[in-house]
Amino acid sequence: MDYQEKIEFLRQYSISLRRQKMLEEEIRQLRSEAESVSTALSGMPVGKSVGSNKIPVSVEKIMEVQTQLEEQAAACLAIRCDVMKAIASVPVEQQMEVLRRRYILGQNFSEIADAVHVVVRRVYQLHRQGVDSLKL
């Protein structure tokens, strides 16, 4: 596996996490819409109304996205475990820490440099060495 393929493997977790956050946001929006429909309909007279089926449809959509979110969260956790296992295979502690901060915590190189008390150029070096020594 070459350098770029290893990077793509490591990025899987952040991509999966982004999908999970998008689904969480979608659920928040759907709930907000359902609440506004519910509020609008609560003042309506009892009987058949044009918007009365909007609430069940909203609930159904929320449940559907909730199921997708649960599946995505499980997939995300599995990917995180795989990425953490790969990072743990790096023999040099400082390289391992750089990779963990970059691909698990999502920090940029400047933030990593501050956290591990080195200059940014050294973080790039540690990153490259760490990726090269990954055992996948």
Sequence and secondary structure as in RCSB ss.txt:
>XXXX:A:sequence
MDYQEKIEFLRQYSISLRRQKMLEEEIRQLRSEAESVSTALSGMPVGKSVGSNKIPVSVEKIMEVQTQLEEQAAA
CLAIRCDVMKAIASVPVEQQMEVLRRRYILGQNFSEIADAVHVVVRRVYQLHRQGVDSLKL
>XXXX:A:secstr
  HHHHHHHHHHHHHHHHHHHHHHHHHHHHHHHHHHHHHHHHTS SS  TTTTHHHHHHHHHHHHHHHHHHHHHH
HHHHHHHHHHHHHT SSHHHHHHHHHHHTS   HHHHHHHHTS HHHHHHHHHHHHHT   
